[in-house]
């Protein structure tokens, strides 16, 4: 036997209960995924917008300070300029282009790190005007940067996106766990609800199965099986099936009772007819035998009177 034939033989269709559970779970899963994606996108946009505001604020403040410092000492590097600024927080990036050259530095949690030429080239290649944009810097991660020319210097200020990415990642983990827990709870609740809703249907099936096993072909038959009234509510879709089955069983039970009465009446009629026919048939047989005996003993001519009398009585009995 081929694999296709074996697959057809072993394949079992999904029950209504399973189809309902799978459909409801799939639809709610899609809704939860859409909500999670939309929430992540909205929150990410809000965090990115706030980060852009911080970048622009840091850009305005830093550009002025850099311009003043470079005016006094054109040879200052980006690392030195960051060291001169008070209250610098980790994650601030600064790249400066002055008459003396280009330099860059970033503030980490421990110290100020000077950017390499390759990292500065990555920043330069990603600049798209005064509006903040995102750049991925090797070894440092992703930053939102903005450039501005102030007097005799071009400054590029950036802030790390690590906090934004971490916040979005944590939110996605929380949403994922909540979604998974919600789906499990939904699956259990849906299974319980569907099973409770389809219980009258299973009761109808069991009742019909028991009725189908009854010997209904002969004899006095009474169908006592009925769907319980609590599960045969005609106001519900599934309960109406139980009510219809009960009505059908009532009609079948009445028909079987009528059939049994007709059979009993027919038996009595046959018995009475047999009893009534027994006497005339016996008379017909007796007179026939008498006529035959008279003919045999006296001959046809002498037995005419007896034969005629016997035939009259046979006709009367008939």
C-alpha positions in Angstrom: 0.0 0.0 0.0 1.3 3.4 -0.9 2.1 6.2 1.6 -0.7 8.3 0.2 -3.2 5.6 0.7 -1.9 5.0 4.3 -2.2 8.7 5.0 -5.8 8.8 3.7 -6.6 5.8 5.9 -5.1 7.3 9.1 -6.2 10.9 8.6 -9.0 11.9 10.9 -11.0 15.1 10.5 -11.0 17.8 13.1 -13.9 17.9 15.4 -16.1 21.0 15.8 -14.7 21.5 19.3 -11.1 21.5 18.0 -11.9 23.7 15.1 -13.5 26.3 17.3 -10.6 26.3 19.8 -8.0 26.5 17.1 -9.9 29.3 15.3 -10.4 31.4 18.4 -6.9 30.9 19.6 -5.4 31.8 16.1 -7.5 34.9 15.8 -6.7 36.2 19.3 -3.0 35.3 18.8 -2.9 37.5 15.6 -4.7 40.3 17.5 -2.2 40.1 20.4 0.8 40.0 17.9 -0.6 43.1 16.1 -1.1 44.8 19.5 2.4 43.9 20.6 3.9 45.2 17.3 1.9 48.4 17.4 2.7 49.0 21.1 6.4 48.4 20.4 6.4 50.7 17.4 4.5 53.5 19.3 6.7 53.2 22.4 9.8 53.0 20.2 8.7 56.2 18.4 8.1 58.0 21.7 11.5 57.0 23.1 13.2 57.9 19.8 11.5 61.3 19.8 12.5 61.9 23.4 16.1 60.9 22.5 16.1 63.3 19.5 15.0 66.1 21.8 17.8 65.3 24.2 20.3 65.1 21.2 19.2 68.5 20.0 19.4 70.0 23.5 22.9 68.5 24.0 23.8 69.8 20.5 22.8 73.3 21.2 24.6 73.4 24.6 27.7 71.6 23.5 28.1 73.6 20.2 28.2 76.8 22.1 30.8 75.6 24.7 32.9 74.0 21.9 32.9 77.2 19.9 34.1 79.2 22.9 36.8 76.7 23.8 38.0 76.3 20.3 38.1 80.1 19.9 40.6 80.3 22.8 42.6 77.2 21.9 42.1 75.8 18.3 44.2 72.7 19.0 41.8 71.2 21.6 40.6 67.7 20.7 37.1 66.3 21.2 38.3 64.3 24.3 39.7 67.5 25.9 36.5 69.4 25.1 34.4 66.7 26.8 36.7 66.9 29.8 36.1 70.6 30.1 32.3 70.3 30.2 30.8 69.9 33.6 28.3 67.1 34.4 28.9 65.0 31.3 26.8 61.8 31.4 27.9 58.4 29.9 26.8 57.8 26.4 27.6 61.3 25.0 29.5 61.4 21.8 31.3 64.4 20.3 33.1 64.8 17.0 34.7 68.2 16.2 36.1 69.5 12.9 38.2 72.7 13.3 41.0 74.3 11.4 43.5 72.1 13.2 41.8 68.8 12.2 39.0 66.3 13.0 38.7 64.4 16.3 36.1 62.5 18.2 35.5 61.0 21.6 32.7 59.3 23.6 32.0 59.2 27.3 31.7 55.7 28.8 30.8 54.7 32.3 34.4 54.8 33.3 36.3 57.3 31.1 36.4 59.3 27.9 37.4 57.2 24.9 38.9 58.7 21.8 37.3 57.7 18.5 39.4 56.1 15.8 39.7 57.4 12.3 37.4 54.6 11.0 34.8 55.4 13.6 34.9 59.1 12.7 34.5 58.1 9.0 31.4 56.1 9.9 30.0 59.2 11.6 30.8 61.4 8.7 29.3 59.0 6.1 26.0 58.9 8.0 25.4 62.6 8.5 22.2 63.8 6.8 21.9 67.4 7.9 20.9 69.0 11.1 18.1 66.5 11.9 19.1 63.6 14.2 19.7 60.3 12.5 21.0 56.9 13.5 24.5 55.6 13.0 26.0 52.2 14.0 29.6 52.7 15.2 31.9 49.7 15.4 32.7 48.8 19.0 30.3 51.4 20.4 26.8 50.4 19.2 24.0 52.6 17.8 23.8 56.3 18.3 21.5 59.2 17.4 23.6 62.0 16.1 23.1 65.6 14.9 25.6 68.0 13.3 25.8 71.8 13.5 28.2 74.4 12.4 28.8 77.2 15.0 31.2 80.0 14.2 34.6 78.4 13.3 33.8 74.7 14.2 31.6 71.9 13.1 30.3 69.8 16.0 28.6 66.4 15.9 26.8 65.4 19.1 25.3 62.1 19.7 23.6 60.0 22.4 23.6 56.3 22.8 20.5 54.3 21.8 21.4 51.5 24.3 18.8 52.6 26.8 16.1 52.9 24.2 17.0 49.5 22.8 17.1 48.0 26.3 13.7 49.5 27.1 12.1 48.2 23.9 13.7 44.8 24.5 12.4 44.6 28.0 8.9 45.6 26.8 9.0 43.0 24.1 9.9 40.3 26.6 7.2 41.4 29.0 4.6 41.6 26.2 5.8 38.2 24.9 5.4 36.6 28.4 2.0 38.2 28.9 0.9 37.2 25.4 2.0 33.6 26.1 0.2 33.5 29.4 -2.8 35.1 27.9 -2.9 32.5 25.1 -2.6 29.6 27.6 -5.4 31.1 29.7 -7.4 31.7 26.6 -6.9 28.1 25.4 -8.1 26.7 28.7 -11.1 29.1 29.0 -12.0 28.5 25.3 -11.8 24.7 25.7 -14.0 24.8 28.8 -16.5 27.1 27.2 -16.7 25.1 24.0 -17.0 21.8 25.8 -19.8 23.2 28.0 -21.6 24.7 25.0 -21.4 21.4 23.1 -22.4 19.2 26.0 -26.1 19.1 24.8 -24.9 18.0 21.4 -22.9 15.1 22.9 -26.0 14.2 24.9 -28.1 14.2 21.8 -25.6 11.9 20.1 -25.5 9.5 23.0 -29.3 9.4 23.2 -29.6 8.7 19.4 -27.0 6.0 19.7 -28.9 4.2 22.5 -32.1 4.4 20.5 -30.4 3.0 17.5 -29.4 0.0 19.5 -33.0 -0.8 20.6 -34.8 -3.8 18.9 -37.6 -2.0 17.1 -38.5 -4.5 14.4 -41.1 -6.6 16.4 -43.0 -7.0 19.6 -44.2 -4.4 22.1 -41.6 -1.6 21.9 -41.5 1.6 24.0 -38.8 4.2 23.5 -38.0 5.6 27.0 -34.8 7.4 26.0 -35.1 11.2 25.9 -32.6 14.1 26.0 -32.7 15.7 29.5 -34.8 18.8 29.6 -31.9 20.9 30.9 -30.0 20.2 27.7 -33.0 20.5 25.3 -33.7 24.2 25.6 -35.2 25.3 22.3 -34.0 28.9 22.9 -30.4 27.8 22.1 -29.0 26.5 18.9 -27.6 23.3 20.3 -30.4 22.8 22.8 -33.0 23.0 20.0 -31.5 19.8 18.5 -32.3 18.0 21.7 -35.8 19.4 21.7 -36.3 18.3 18.1 -34.9 14.8 18.9 -37.3 14.5 21.8 -40.3 15.4 19.6 -39.1 12.9 17.0 -38.8 10.2 19.6 -42.3 11.0 20.8 -43.7 10.6 17.3 -41.8 7.3 16.7 -42.9 6.0 20.1 -46.6 6.8 19.3 -46.2 5.2 15.8 -44.7 2.0 17.3 -47.6 1.8 19.9 -50.1 2.2 17.1 -48.3 -0.5 15.1 -48.5 -2.9 18.0 -52.2 -2.2 18.5 -52.8 -3.0 14.8 -50.8 -6.2 15.0 -52.8 -7.4 18.1 -56.1 -6.5 16.4 -55.0 -8.5 13.3 -54.1 -11.5 15.4 -57.5 -11.4 17.1 -59.2 -11.1 13.8 -57.3 -14.1 12.3 -58.1 -16.2 15.4 -61.8 -15.3 15.3 -61.9 -16.0 11.6 -60.2 -19.3 12.0 -62.7 -20.3 14.8 -65.7 -19.2 12.7 -64.6 -21.0 9.6 -63.8 -24.3 11.3 -67.5 -25.3 11.7 -68.7 -24.7 8.1 -65.5 -26.2 6.7 -66.1 -29.3 8.8 -69.7 -29.5 7.6 -68.7 -29.1 3.9 -66.1 -31.9 4.4 -68.6 -34.2 6.1 -71.4 -33.8 3.5 -68.8 -34.2 0.7 -67.6 -37.4 2.2 -71.3 -38.5 2.7 -72.1 -37.9 -0.9 -69.1 -39.7 -2.1 -69.8 -42.7 0.1 -73.5 -42.8 -1.0 -72.4 -42.8 -4.7 -69.9 -45.5 -4.0 -72.4 -47.8 -2.2 -75.7 -47.3 -4.1 -74.5 -46.1 -7.5 -75.0 -42.7 -9.1 -78.7 -43.3 -9.9 -79.9 -44.5 -6.5 -77.8 -41.9 -4.6 -79.2 -38.9 -6.5 -81.5 -37.8 -3.7 -78.9 -38.1 -1.0 -76.3 -36.4 -3.2 -78.6 -33.5 -4.1 -79.5 -33.0 -0.4 -75.7 -33.0 0.5 -74.9 -30.6 -2.2 -77.6 -28.2 -1.0 -76.1 -28.3 2.5 -72.6 -27.8 1.1 -73.7 -24.8 -0.8 -75.4 -23.4 2.3 -72.3 -23.9 4.5 -70.2 -22.3 1.8 
